[in-house]
Amino acid sequence: MSTDRQIIHMDQDAFFVSVEVRKNPELIGKPVIIGSLSDRGVVASCSYEARKFGIHSAMPARMARMLCPHGIWIRGNMDEYSKASHEITDILKENVPLIEKASIDEHYIDMTGMDKHFGTLRYAKELRARVMKETALPISFGLSVNKTVSKMATNECKPNGELNIEKAVVQPFLNPLSIRKIPGLGEKTFVKLSDMGIKRIHELAQVHPEYMSSILGKNGIWLLQKAQGIDESPIIPYQEQKSIGTQSTFKNDSIDLVSINYLLTSMVMDLAFELRQKQKQAACVTVTVRYSTREDVTKQATIPYTALDAPLIKKVKELFKQAYQKRLLIRLVGVRLSNLVNGFEQIDLYTESKEQYSLCQAMDKIRRRFGPDAIKLASGINLNL
């Protein structure tokens, strides 16, 4: 493990709820639930007061109403949450040397080598205070030697907290925690390890690597290293605007708008599937139209974070209509999704109906088993281009 790293993990406290409270201070201290009120809806986020009743993200709305019948339900506004996320990111980008936007409401900051100029802990405190002052949104942070420990430190001090875990106390900090606290450890793995009598991190940290490998493969070694406070994963700079895209050049220049719309639907479905496989969200959509004259027209739009087919298809078709104004033959169309962040399930459980989310999950399962072209929406097939 590197001894010189100084990694800050900053995470908003109940982010969606905090944005609603900023708009309506009368919600302070009340059990607020963000999500759909329908029986098929789910909880997207909830205040810490609501969590005391056992409510959590992704819980069915019906169950949440039973646990907290006096909860205050808000449908929410993803546009507002996205804008608030960008507010925070902009502040952090202006004040740190290297930042990774891990999801809509959390960031990793690499301050390695900066401690000789000023105390990293003091700077983290000042940075947190600035975010809260300029956005009126609560935020917590953990500071430690790598991304895993700093994130776990943040989780332990939330809400409205600060926690510094220096190298000498990394293992004592981790040891008593439940293995559930390890980022990325899923429910099935938790049950498997618990059945083996491994429930605390100090128990997991002592397991022989060969044994972990034999029961969980590469994932076993990965978990063992995390339990031992080892994580060399780098900060992925937010400045590198990550994107995914695709384009299609027609065999013959075309003005067949029906077939072109089929094609756009198919292209977006492939890109959205790729997003979900990588557990990513996109916040920007770009459509390019190349005419037979070789002139390119590009239209771009910022959208609420999503990785679902329906909203992406809708936006792409809107942009195509804006780009296709000259009524000339088309040689090529392209689609690009950018401003990517992590956290597919966190956002998409909120932004669309449970049915839309479940549909994408079911289609993805078929694709993973039989290939990416195994299933398509009807509006994305029967291409003639």
Summary of the structure (lengths in Angstrom):
residues: 385
radius of gyration: 23.2
end to end distance: 53.9
largest distance: 68.9
contacts: 1243
relative contact order: 0.12
helix: 45%
strand: 22%
